Amino acid sequence: MRLVQFGGGNIGRSFIGQLFARSGYEVVFVDIDDALVDALNREHRYRVIVKRNDAPDETVWVENVRGVRASERSVIAAEIADTDLIATSVGKNALPHVFPALAEGIEARAGAGATAPVDIIIAENIRGGAALFRAGLGEHLPPAFSLDRQVGLVETSIGKMVPIMTDEDRARDPLWVFAEAYNTLIVDRHGFCGPVPDLPAIKAVDNINAYVDRKLFVHNLGHAAVAYFGYESNEAFTYIWEPLTDRSVVAKVTDAMREAAAALSREYPDDLTAEDLEEHIQDLLRRFANRALGDTIFRVGRDLYRKLGREDRLVGACLLAARHGLPYSSIAAAIRAAVKFRATDEHGIMYSGDRRFASQEAPKGLHRLLTEVCGLDLDIEPDSSVVRRILSGGEEETAL
């Protein structure tokens, strides 16, 4: 059995590649990092260092792996023509560069007489991933190509946390990767053309939208809230576990997560119960507090333009709650904290987009930021109500 994995980064290696390789698949990583590909082809294995709070590090060897350069289109096409499964973990912005190679491989597979369809596991944590792939692949496949019959587009919810590796870590071993022990891959049962892979770590669900939104509006929202409330509380905090030693921060984060959970339970009453969501929140808070993981406030909170976007974790959750007539004051407070976020990396440098945010957006004041960065429209509901709620706890026109 073989998996062609586009993206040999943290999620690709620590989660998807590890999960399938340890279940008997040969994993072929396709990546733009030539040094990474060379190392995979030299070693044919790598280490995942599992970080736990209550136990020593565990080294998991992932074997039967190799790599292909992303520029080697004919090689990629040949791999896809003879593979059992495909997965991507490259990030939404990189997908347009992947679609041409994927389409070429899918065509080569059809030309080689393959009778079985091939499934693509979209390990990207994006909403509407199947539609995005269908459109992206359609641009590079012949008009008459029967994509829906030959390719399964499987959306997922990726909950595994992988911290940034330091320069020192990477220098010690360019292939190893750190990660938490969590290893559940939630997939859309209905996205598969073939059978769902029989792996213990795979959880197939009937309504993937519910779990994608749970990841965004509980996990991602909660993680970001720890970073923003934590930085607001003490700018000297470095690691994400540090704010979780402060009861007042824990209370704020928990309240924000519960507000989002209530909205999700109302949106998906058949899939996400209040009891299950509360259990999920408590599990996440324990995982966020994993000191051994070494995850930083900088990593979790950075990229404000994206994380304050209309459809993203904070503003999106406010809109969802508002549509259901539910409270979201704690999420609004997290947004006000986010716009003041100025954390830096190990070298004392802010994320480039956040530097631009601080110099170009923050001086305009919160009101304009909510419309120009967050994309809220004062002329429609529930947008105008969300703007008023966020402004009610902050200074409307004061530069931040």
Secondary structure, DSSP 4 states (H G I P E B T S, - for coil): -EEEEE--SHHIIIIIIHHHHTTT-EEEEEES-HHHHHHHHHHSEEEEEE--SSS--EEEEEESEEEEETT-HHHHHHHHHT-SEEEE-S-GGGHHHHHHHHHHHHHHHHHTT--S-EEEEE-S--TTHHHHHHHHHHTTS-TT--HHHHEEEEEEEE----PPPPHHHHHH-SS-EEE-S---EEEEGGG-SSPPP--TTEEEES-HHHHHHHIIIIIIHHHHHHHHHHHHH-TT--BTTTGGGSHHHHHHHHHHHHHHHHHHHHH-TTT--HHHHHHHHHHHHHHHT-GGG--BHHHHH--HHHHTSTTSTTHHHHHHHHHTT---HHHHHHHHHHTT-----TTS---HHHHHIIIIIGGG-HHHHHHHTS---TTSTTHHHHHHHHHTTS-SSS--
